[in-house]
Amino acid sequence: MTWAEIAQPVLAGLAGMLGAYVAESGLGTLRRRGLCPQRWNRDR
């Protein structure tokens, strides 16, 4: 097993977690500014 075989899934997981965090942060910003549909406010 090489370092590349270990690093690839680790980096993919970190990128996925970062993407989820950025998306949630962006949606939170839209909610605070009132720019999202009403049903999104009810769901949170």
N, C-alpha and C positions, 0 to 999 in steps of 0.2 A: 504494500500500500504506500502510495506517495503522498507528499504534502498536498499536492493539487487535488487528489481524490478526497482528502479530508476537508480542505478549505472551501471547495465549491459548495457543498451542502450547507456549511456554516454561513458562508457569505450570502447564499440565497435565502436562508432563514432570517438573517439580520435585515436584508433588503425588504423582505416581506413585512417584518415587524415595523420597520421604519415607514414603509408605504401606508400601512394601516394607521399609524400614529398621525402621519401628515394628513390623511383623508379625514380622520376624526377631528383633528384640529381645524381644518378648513370648514367642515360642516358646523362646528361649534362657533366659529367666527360668523358664518352666515346666519346662524340662529340668533346670536347676540345683536346683529345689525338688523334683524327682521327681514332678511332677504330670502327666507326659505318658505316653502308652502306651509300652510297651517297644520297639515297632518303631521309634518315632521316635528313640530313643537309638541303635539300631543304624544307622539311616540317616545319622547325623551322625558 
